[in-house]
Amino acid sequence: MSILRTSRTRLVGAATTVVLAALSMTACDDGTGVHAESVAAGTPATHSPASPSSSAAPSRSSASSPATPATPDSSKAGAATSASKPKPKQKVSASAGRPVTCEGSNTKTVAAPLNRPVNHMLLTVTNTGSRTCYLYTYPAVRFGEAQAVPPVIEDSRPQAVVTLAPGESGYASVSLSATDGSGTNGQTVNSLTVYFHGRSGNESVGTGAHPSLPAKGVYIDDSLKVTYWQQSMNDALNW
């Protein structure tokens, strides 16, 4: 058994020597003796660095393709264009802002008896039209079937014509009868018509107003008189 083991060991050693010799001869033929010796000594061979992989190079399609420009939002562009367009000017009638005379068709008249001053009535005229109107001079009032209108209290004349913008009101007071009972031809009436004067103050213009009176009527006598139209209620109640 020892003889077989010795022979086998010698054969393996001889084979190894032959392989090493062959490697040495190959290395010498290539001019890389150092490389061959390192292999023979059991040292790992030094490999030259690999060339860069072609996959690392940028793709031609991705590098050369230009970026696609962003498409503008058509809705926003349209909104901006609409906002920038100037709005057309509206045509205004030449007479739209021209004041007119206050009269029955463009006003509302209310008649309210007063407790103070006694035997007095307050007339309130409100502009119901779309344009400013002028209340000229004083109201021409006619109670019942009277044929004439009562006189005006001259001291109540205002410094300026009463001007009513749409929705505003003007005032006048009516002294119905003498407080001391000195008046004559007293009577109770149940209807009233108010006429309006023009700029000259001598003529009535437009239609008259027909404010309602209390169901029991109002008492008047020959001392009946009115004030000029006033811009404020307090001024109308001073007379």
Secondary structure, DSSP 8 states (H G I E B T S, - for coil): -HHHHHHHHHHHHHHHHHHHHHHHHHHHHHT-HHHHHHHHTT-----------GGGS--HHHHHS--------HHHHHHHHHHHS--------TTTT--EE--TTTEEEEEEEESSSTTEEEEEEEE-SSS-EEEEEEEEEEETT-SS---B-GGG--SS-EEE-TT-EEEEEEE-S-TTS---S-EEE--EEEEEE-TTSSSEEEEEE-----TT-EEE-TT-EE---BSSHHHHTT-
